Amino acid sequence: MGQPAKKTDQLQELPQVSGKPAGHRILILPDKVAEFYDKQGRIIRPTSIKDQEKFTVVKGTVLKLGETAWMGFADGRHWAEPGDRVLYTRHAGELAEIDGVEVRIINDEDIFYNFSRDDGE
């Protein structure tokens, strides 16, 4: 059985975008929602897919951190690092396209769960 991928390997697989988020902002690669098509080529989303969409649009991968991310909080420690899988507030930030990649730019405080950390930080 193979070993799990290291975080550095996962970072190399993520899309590379130019620039850096300003201040306390975080650049997120949102998860995509699966689409299904009918015989005429129209997109259909059964109820179960619509229900899934409610959850998948708030899950993504951290791409980049702004220089002052989480510095305004008591200990200033980062809640997430590039490559971490996170949940964030549903209507947080702005959607944008940078270098052909659809991303979401959110405030640091909008991340509320980190799947990649189990160290209590």
Order of alpha helices (4+ residues) and beta strands (2+ residues): alpha-beta-beta-beta-alpha-beta-beta-beta-beta-beta
